[in-house]
Amino acid sequence: MRVAYLVSQYPAVSHSFIRREILAIERKGVEIIRIALRGWDAELVGSEDKLEREKTRYVLSGGAPALVLALVRMLVTRPTRLMRALKFVWKMGRRADRPLPTHFAYLAEACRIEPWLRAAKVEHLHVHFANNAAEIAMLVRALGGPQWSLTVHGRDLDNAPFTRLAAKVRDCSFVVAISSYGRSQLYRWVDWQHWEKVKLVHCGLEPDFYGVPESPSPSARRLICVGRLSPEKGQLLLIEAAQRLKVQDVQFDLVLVGDGELRHDLEAIINRHGLQATVRITGWMSSEQVRDEILAARALVLPSFSEGLPVVIMEAMALKRPVISTFVGGIPELVRQAEHGWLVPAGDVDALTHAMKACLDAPTETCARMGEEAYKRVLARHSVDTQSVRLIELFRGAIEANTNDKRA
């Protein structure tokens, strides 16, 4: 079986779960062709991502001339297919989140990808995120390319009306939700006749990440937050909670791992509150560095306002660290209040401050017990080898169904 993965940017620091999924599937004997729109010149911090970049083919690396040439070739060799794809462009481009000319650019990108897939004899195309890559997969299919499938994440569900998520689900063979919450939100946007397409496959962790012989005791008075510095992650509220703890003379360190559009604002607020000695922003780190930072902390804190199911929560639990987070998205499906950490209402700075203090004041034995229970739960639900088998079964089923349809 030969499957292609299409992602808008790959590899990326925040997309380690895609790399893990691809490598797990390859370990099962499936050949994976990696295609990304961009990412060939991105700054990478991990050796795994650098190796993945060498295996990836980039659609936009040739610039506009390569896209125009691909479009002309398609016009000459498959004019009927191109006309069919143009109808998709017009349909998807109306009242979308991006102007119509952008959707014509997606068609040119699809014209470049389809011959690659045909030459490689790809049997199925899989896409992560319901963004431009998913629309391009639709266009590749319209041009005569393989059937495709889609994994939907939290941000996709927030933007569903503008990204035409329902249309993409109608067109693909199946769509993967990474949590029961995500599945329910897909049901909101998709006609019930297509609900059978929605499959549940969790993101997974590989043994190399959590295979620490013995996790150090969670005795440090340090909390860590890992993720893009963006409004939906709640870091602004986290800094407010840190300020309240400082006023109460609570001794602790807070490490923010990540980068993003809020970094300048966060740094300004940290300086305004005089928290420079307490709060540290590291920028993006490699998987190994993130693991070391989590192990050096007492607990992970992620006060998100909107989520699917954050991979970093799985990582912290796999490293035997309790979690402080919110009752949003799929988080309560994995983290149980008082068993694996503390869950608070999203946007409630009082509750967040109280939970952080409770964690910092809890005996080391309590945090260690929570970490052990978290470890057991996440391994039972989020082993990448187990989840990759489920995904391979879905790929195989889609390929067989497509083969039978052609024979009928």
Protein Blocks (a to p, Z undefined) as FASTA:
>chain_A
ZZddddfbdcdfklmmmmmmmmmmmmnopacddddfbhjlcccfbfklmmmmmmpccfkl
nommlmmmmmmmmmmmmmmlmmmmmmmmmmmmgopabdfklmmmmmmmmmmmmmmmmmno
pabdcdehjafklmmmmmmmmnopacddddddfklmmmmmmnommmmmmmmmbdcdfbfk
lmmmmmmmpcfklmmmpccddddddfklmmcfbacdffbccdddeddddfklommmmmmm
mmmmmmnopacddddedddjklmmmmmmmmmnopmmmpccebjadfklmmmmmmmpmbdc
dfbfbdcbdfklmmmmmnopacddddehjllmmmcghklmccddehiaklmmmmmmmmmm
pcfklmmmmmmmmmmmmmmmmcfklmmmmmmmmmmmmmmmmmmmmmZZ
